[in-house]
Structure formats: C-alpha cells, structure tokens
Amino acid sequence: MPSIPSSSEARWDPIKAFSIHNHEKGGAVSCVGWAPSKRRRCQNPIAAQNRSAAEYLLKDMSYRDPNTVTDATLEMIAGYSLCRAYHQNQKAEMVRNWKNVITGEQRALDRSRAQPSRPLERLPRGARGTSKSRHRRKDSKGRD
C-alpha cells in the first residue's frame, strides 16, 4: 500500500466526498451500496479489516490531487466498502459514481488554486482611518 505523507496537508476529503460515513447510522461506516428494495443505502456493517483498509486508502488519496486517483484504487475501495452479502455486484457502478465526484472535486481544487491572493487595494487619499467626527462641520468658534 502507498505511504501516507506525514508533513503534507490534505487537499480534499474523499471520505466526505464519497459519503463513506452513513448519516442514517449516526456517521458509522456501513455498506455504500444501494438497497433498491428499501430505496435507501444499505445498512449492513463492513468488516473491521475492510473498513480499515478502505479508510487507509481514502486518507492516502486526500493528500493527492483527485485526478491522480486510479480506477484500480477506486475498485479496491469499492470492494472494501460494499457488503459481501448483497452489493459486491455494484462495484463498477460505485467506481463510475466516484469518478464523477472526483471530476467535481478536481474542478473545485483547480478553481481554488486559480484565485490569486489579491493584495490589499489602496484606498483613495482621505478615506483611510476616517471617522464621522473628523468630517463634522465646526461653527465659527471651532465647536461641533
């Protein structure tokens, strides 16, 4: 397995982007497959070793640009994230869906990089540090 960079900063969050945590189960990790008979996500638990393997790969992915993720990696994550009982046959569909998610994540990352940090704009002379009291008219004796 690839090594996770220790000093790098995560570039994106594939666990969130791929909806790995099931909010219907309080954020627990359950099968990412679709249960058509229930019209909802599968609620079956994922074996601890499969969950750990998927989370390791997802964390590793977070330190790399989304467009560098390979189909093989997505297939491994799908295999680890789908229950063995009913949804392993949805692996190709999950990979397709996640590739669409990756496209959007890469666009968002590219947009954030394309926005240059703008230097502070210079304010017109007289506009800096003014307060209303400095602009009040004074009477002939110098009072407000």
SVG drawing of the C-alpha trace seen along z (x, -y; Angstrom):
<svg xmlns="http://www.w3.org/2000/svg" viewBox="-38 -82 44 95">
<polyline fill="none" stroke="black" stroke-width="0.4" points="0.0,0.0 1.1,-3.6 2.6,-5.5 0.7,-8.5 2.7,-11.7 3.4,-12.8 4.0,-16.5 1.7,-17.3 -1.7,-18.9 -4.8,-17.1 -6.0,-18.6 -9.6,-17.2 -11.7,-14.8 -12.6,-11.7 -14.4,-10.1 -16.8,-13.0 -16.9,-13.3 -17.8,-9.6 -20.2,-9.6 -18.4,-6.8 -19.9,-7.6 -23.6,-6.7 -25.5,-9.6 -28.6,-7.4 -26.5,-5.3 -25.0,-8.2 -22.0,-8.6 -20.9,-4.9 -19.4,-3.1 -21.8,-0.8 -22.0,0.7 -22.0,-2.1 -24.3,-0.1 -27.8,-0.9 -30.6,1.3 -33.4,0.9 -35.9,2.9 -35.6,0.4 -35.0,-2.7 -32.0,-3.7 -28.4,-3.0 -27.6,0.5 -27.3,0.6 -25.1,3.7 -21.9,3.3 -18.5,3.6 -15.9,5.9 -13.4,4.0 -10.4,5.0 -12.2,3.9 -13.2,0.6 -9.6,0.0 -8.2,0.8 -10.7,-1.5 -10.1,-4.3 -6.3,-3.9 -6.6,-4.2 -9.0,-7.2 -6.8,-9.0 -3.8,-8.4 -5.9,-9.8 -6.7,-13.0 -3.0,-14.1 -3.0,-13.8 -4.9,-15.7 -8.2,-14.0 -7.4,-13.5 -4.4,-11.2 -6.7,-8.5 -6.6,-5.4 -9.6,-3.1 -7.7,-0.3 -7.7,-2.2 -11.3,-3.1 -12.2,0.6 -10.3,1.7 -12.1,-0.9 -15.4,0.1 -14.7,3.7 -13.8,2.9 -16.8,0.6 -19.6,2.8 -21.1,5.6 -20.1,9.1 -23.7,10.4 -25.5,8.3 -23.7,5.4 -20.3,6.5 -22.1,6.5 -22.3,2.7 -18.6,2.2 -18.4,0.9 -21.3,-1.5 -19.6,-2.9 -16.4,-3.5 -18.4,-5.3 -20.1,-7.5 -16.9,-8.2 -15.2,-9.2 -17.9,-11.8 -17.3,-13.0 -13.6,-13.2 -14.1,-15.4 -16.1,-17.9 -13.5,-17.8 -10.7,-18.4 -12.6,-21.4 -13.1,-22.9 -9.5,-22.4 -8.3,-23.9 -10.7,-26.9 -9.3,-27.5 -5.7,-27.4 -6.6,-29.8 -7.8,-32.6 -4.7,-34.6 -4.4,-36.1 -5.1,-39.8 -3.0,-42.4 -4.9,-44.9 -6.4,-47.6 -5.2,-51.1 -7.9,-53.4 -8.3,-56.9 -6.5,-59.6 -8.6,-60.8 -10.6,-57.6 -8.2,-55.8 -8.9,-55.9 -11.6,-58.5 -14.3,-58.7 -17.5,-60.6 -16.4,-63.1 -13.5,-64.3 -15.9,-65.3 -18.4,-67.3 -18.7,-71.0 -17.5,-73.2 -19.1,-76.5 -17.2,-79.8 -15.8,-79.2 -14.5,-75.7 -17.2,-73.7 -19.1,-70.7"/>
</svg>
